[in-house]
Amino acid sequence: MLKNNLVSIVRGIEPLYHGSGELGIRVFRKAYDDTIGEGIYLTSDIESAEGYAKLRSQNTKTPVVYSVSVDGLNFLDFREIKTLDIVMASFLEVLTDKLKHAKKWYVVASTKKAIEDIRNKKYIKSGIKEITFSHGDIFSRHIESLGYDGLLALEGGEGKYRKIHDSWVVHNPSKVNFIGERKIV
């Protein structure tokens, strides 16, 4: 089974952070913008969480950083090339099967591009975002089928808040435990 050869991390009790433009969240939901898979996006970098909060609050004017716990959850560590290579090889099979059943031109095009990017190992230089962006739902299901709660990868932020940081994606937001919130002034 793949799991024995993959690098994973079981997260301890240290908090992670989620930047939002919405005050009062107690039950988290999946992100609207999923770049590296479906789920809730967290980071251990408080400055990056604050940047996301400011970006997400442009309409609400309420930037908030949530402290959360994911104690005991098992994450695939995509910072490791070995893990990337193994998972991308197995995801290539998933995408190849998807391509066989695809009918819409844009699904065919995005799937072919993802397959080509995996074959060329583009993920090593550019990360997994280019491959998973249009396929976040099946990528997340694939990770879960391997027995993991989510993944850990490096991302570069967005908008004017660009900084390389860790992204912890929990595929099932109900597994994330609220610790606290802090409104950014």
C-alpha positions as CSV (number, residue, x, y, z in Angstrom):
1,M,0.0,0.0,0.0
2,L,1.2,3.5,-0.8
3,K,0.9,4.7,2.8
4,N,4.0,2.9,4.0
5,N,6.2,4.8,1.6
6,L,4.8,8.3,2.1
7,V,6.0,11.0,4.5
8,S,3.3,12.1,6.8
9,I,2.9,14.2,9.9
10,V,0.4,13.8,12.8
11,R,-0.3,17.3,14.0
12,G,0.1,17.8,17.7
13,I,-1.7,20.3,20.0
14,E,0.1,23.5,18.7
15,P,-2.5,25.9,17.2
16,L,-2.8,26.6,13.5
17,Y,-4.4,29.8,12.1
18,H,-7.1,30.7,9.6
19,G,-7.5,34.2,8.2
20,S,-11.1,35.3,7.4
21,G,-13.2,38.3,6.7
22,E,-16.0,36.9,8.8
23,L,-16.3,37.4,12.6
24,G,-18.0,34.8,14.8
25,I,-17.2,31.5,13.0
26,R,-17.5,28.5,15.3
27,V,-18.1,25.8,12.7
28,F,-15.8,25.9,9.7
29,R,-16.6,25.0,6.1
30,K,-14.7,24.2,3.0
31,A,-12.9,27.1,1.2
32,Y,-14.6,28.6,-1.8
33,D,-11.2,28.9,-3.5
34,D,-9.4,25.6,-3.4
35,T,-5.9,25.8,-4.8
36,I,-4.4,22.5,-3.5
37,G,-7.5,20.5,-2.6
38,E,-10.9,20.9,-1.0
39,G,-11.2,21.7,2.7
40,I,-10.3,24.4,5.2
41,Y,-6.9,26.1,4.7
42,L,-4.8,26.7,7.8
43,T,-1.2,27.9,8.4
44,S,1.2,27.9,11.4
45,D,2.4,31.3,10.2
46,I,0.3,34.0,12.0
47,E,1.5,36.7,9.6
48,S,0.3,34.8,6.6
49,A,-3.1,34.2,8.4
50,E,-3.3,38.0,9.0
51,G,-2.6,38.7,5.4
52,Y,-5.4,36.3,4.3
53,A,-7.7,37.9,6.8
54,K,-7.0,41.4,5.4
55,L,-7.5,40.1,1.9
56,R,-10.7,38.3,2.7
57,S,-12.2,41.3,4.6
58,Q,-12.0,43.9,1.8
59,N,-15.8,43.9,1.6
60,T,-16.7,43.2,5.3
61,K,-13.9,45.3,6.8
62,T,-13.6,42.7,9.6
63,P,-10.3,40.9,9.4
64,V,-10.2,38.0,11.8
65,V,-7.6,35.4,12.6
66,Y,-8.9,32.1,14.1
67,S,-6.8,29.8,16.3
68,V,-7.7,26.2,15.8
69,S,-6.5,22.7,16.7
70,V,-6.2,19.7,14.5
71,D,-4.9,17.5,17.2
72,G,-4.2,13.9,16.0
73,L,-5.0,14.4,12.3
74,N,-2.7,12.7,9.8
75,F,-1.4,14.9,6.9
76,L,0.6,14.0,3.8
77,D,3.7,16.1,3.8
78,F,4.1,17.5,0.2
79,R,7.2,19.4,1.2
80,E,8.9,16.0,0.6
81,I,9.8,15.1,-3.0
82,K,9.4,11.4,-2.3
83,T,5.8,11.9,-1.2
84,L,5.1,14.2,-4.2
85,D,6.5,11.7,-6.7
86,I,4.5,8.7,-5.2
87,V,1.2,10.6,-4.8
88,M,1.4,12.3,-8.2
89,A,2.1,8.9,-9.9
90,S,-1.1,7.5,-8.3
91,F,-3.0,10.7,-9.0
92,L,-2.0,10.4,-12.7
93,E,-3.9,7.1,-12.8
94,V,-7.0,8.9,-11.3
95,L,-6.7,11.7,-13.9
96,T,-6.2,9.2,-16.8
97,D,-9.5,7.5,-15.8
98,K,-11.2,10.9,-15.5
99,L,-10.1,11.8,-19.0
100,K,-11.7,8.6,-20.4
101,H,-15.1,9.8,-19.1
102,A,-14.8,13.5,-19.7
103,K,-17.3,15.0,-22.1
104,K,-16.9,18.8,-21.7
105,W,-14.1,20.4,-23.6
106,Y,-12.8,22.4,-20.6
107,V,-12.6,19.3,-18.4
108,V,-10.7,17.5,-21.2
109,A,-8.3,20.4,-21.6
110,S,-7.6,20.9,-17.9
111,T,-7.2,17.1,-17.3
112,K,-4.8,16.7,-20.2
113,K,-2.8,19.7,-18.9
114,A,-2.6,18.2,-15.4
115,I,-1.5,14.8,-16.8
116,E,1.2,16.5,-18.9
117,D,2.4,18.5,-15.9
118,I,2.6,15.4,-13.7
119,R,4.5,13.5,-16.5
120,N,6.9,16.5,-16.7
121,K,7.2,16.7,-12.9
122,K,6.2,20.4,-13.0
123,Y,5.1,20.0,-9.3
124,I,8.7,19.8,-8.2
125,K,9.5,23.4,-9.4
126,S,6.0,25.0,-9.2
127,G,4.2,23.0,-6.4
128,I,1.0,21.1,-6.8
129,K,-1.3,24.1,-7.4
130,E,-1.2,24.0,-11.2
131,I,-2.1,20.3,-11.1
132,T,-4.8,20.4,-8.4
133,F,-6.5,23.7,-9.1
134,S,-9.1,22.4,-11.5
135,H,-9.2,19.0,-9.8
136,G,-9.4,19.8,-6.1
137,D,-12.4,17.6,-5.4
138,I,-11.0,14.4,-6.9
139,F,-7.5,15.2,-5.5
140,S,-8.9,15.5,-2.0
141,R,-10.9,12.3,-2.4
142,H,-7.7,10.6,-3.6
143,I,-5.7,11.8,-0.5
144,E,-8.6,10.6,1.7
145,S,-8.6,7.2,-0.1
146,L,-4.9,6.8,0.9
147,G,-6.0,7.2,4.6
148,Y,-5.1,10.9,5.3
149,D,-7.1,13.7,6.8
150,G,-5.4,16.3,4.6
151,L,-2.1,17.6,3.3
152,L,0.7,20.0,4.1
153,A,2.3,22.0,1.3
154,L,4.1,25.3,0.7
155,E,2.2,28.1,-1.0
156,G,3.0,31.7,-1.9
157,G,0.0,33.6,-0.7
158,E,-2.1,35.8,-3.0
159,G,-2.8,39.4,-3.8
160,K,-0.4,41.8,-2.1
161,Y,0.1,39.3,0.7
162,R,2.7,37.1,-1.0
163,K,4.9,35.1,1.3
164,I,5.9,31.5,1.2
165,H,4.2,29.7,4.0
166,D,2.9,26.3,5.0
167,S,-0.7,25.4,4.1
168,W,-2.4,22.7,6.1
169,V,-5.6,21.6,4.2
170,V,-8.1,19.6,6.3
171,H,-10.5,18.0,3.9
172,N,-13.3,17.6,6.5
173,P,-13.7,21.0,8.3
174,S,-15.7,19.3,11.1
175,K,-12.4,17.8,12.3
176,V,-11.1,21.4,13.0
177,N,-11.5,22.5,16.6
178,F,-12.1,26.2,17.4
179,I,-9.7,27.7,20.0
180,G,-10.2,31.4,19.7
181,E,-10.5,34.4,17.4
182,R,-8.7,37.8,17.2
183,K,-10.0,40.7,15.2
184,I,-7.2,42.5,13.5
185,V,-7.2,46.3,14.0
